Amino acid sequence: MFLVIDDQEEFRENLEAILSPHGEVFLAEDGLSAWEIAKSKKFQIIITDYKMPHLDGISLIHAIRDKENPNQDTPIILLSGFLGQEEFSLDSVSNVQFARKPFKLTQLQRLIRIASNGTIDPGSKGDMAS
């Protein structure tokens, strides 16, 4: 199962289309909704945007890692069109990959393969915009 969090509906739907052949995909439009989902379901990978209403991606990652829930060790991919990886304070947070938007779909596919230790190979080629 996958959890995809982004405030842009089209982007969420694109990721759902890529991931759905590999398992059930849950979608959330903000960090607060995602946190409610993450507290009750175990996911293979969580993919979250950085800038979202109610709870940003960094705060969501810290909640997932620091509070009791089934995803404390789940691989997370953080996406951002606003900041570079060096601007995030995630040094103390384990198992988080980063991609800057917009990015080539192959970059996201590579991150999914890394996050899943090679058990998920999301296939196709192209570009994904923010």
WOSULUR-V300335 format. One record per backbone hydrogen bond with DSSP energy under -0.5 kcal/mol. NH is the residue of the N-H (numbers start at 1). CO is the residue of the C=O. Records with the same first field share a line. If there is no record, write none. Layout:
BEGIN
NH = CO, CO
END
This chain:
BEGIN
2 = 24
3 = 45
4 = 26
5 = 47
6 = 28
9 = 7
12 = 8
13 = 9
14 = 10
15 = 11
16 = 12
17 = 13
18 = 14
19 = 15
20 = 16
22 = 19
23 = 20
26 = 2
28 = 4
31 = 53, 55
34 = 30
35 = 31
36 = 32
37 = 33
38 = 34
39 = 35
40 = 37
41 = 37
44 = 1
45 = 1
46 = 75
47 = 3
48 = 46, 77
49 = 5
50 = 79
52 = 50
55 = 53
57 = 50
60 = 56
61 = 57
62 = 58
63 = 59
64 = 60
65 = 61
66 = 62
67 = 63
72 = 69
74 = 71
75 = 44
76 = 95
77 = 46
78 = 76, 97
79 = 48
80 = 99
87 = 84
88 = 85
90 = 88
93 = 90
97 = 76
99 = 78
101 = 80
103 = 128
105 = 126
106 = 126
107 = 104
108 = 104
109 = 105
110 = 106
111 = 107
112 = 108
113 = 109
114 = 110
115 = 111
116 = 112
117 = 114
118 = 113
119 = 116
122 = 120
124 = 122
128 = 103
END
